[in-house]
Amino acid sequence: MEYGILVVESEDGQYQIIDAVDSVSEAKEHIGSYVNHGESCGCLAPDRFVIVRRDANGYYTRRELLY
């Protein structure tokens, strides 16, 4: 079962979904790859990484800040 959805956000309100993740450690692996290759591939410059998780009703409303 997925842990949540990893999202990169910028201060100006833009965001980009990176991937669904099964754990915080998997999210950190994706973040490392994104930081190394993301901007050179035309991806959003990161200000913060967030895992968006489901609440008790199954909606993606819980936010867990990683960096």
Secondary structure in CASP SS format (residue, H / E / C, confidence):
PFRMAT SS
TARGET T0000
AUTHOR 0000-0000-0000
METHOD secondary structure of the structure
MODEL  1
M C 1.00
E C 1.00
Y C 1.00
G E 1.00
I E 1.00
L E 1.00
V E 1.00
V E 1.00
E E 1.00
S C 1.00
E C 1.00
D C 1.00
G C 1.00
Q C 1.00
Y E 1.00
Q E 1.00
I E 1.00
I E 1.00
D E 1.00
A E 1.00
V E 1.00
D C 1.00
S C 1.00
V H 1.00
S H 1.00
E H 1.00
A H 1.00
K H 1.00
E H 1.00
H H 1.00
I H 1.00
G H 1.00
S H 1.00
Y H 1.00
V H 1.00
N H 1.00
H H 1.00
G C 1.00
E H 1.00
S H 1.00
C H 1.00
G C 1.00
C C 1.00
L C 1.00
A C 1.00
P C 1.00
D C 1.00
R E 1.00
F E 1.00
V E 1.00
I E 1.00
V E 1.00
R E 1.00
R E 1.00
D C 1.00
A C 1.00
N C 1.00
G C 1.00
Y C 1.00
Y E 1.00
T E 1.00
R E 1.00
R E 1.00
E E 1.00
L E 1.00
L C 1.00
Y C 1.00
END
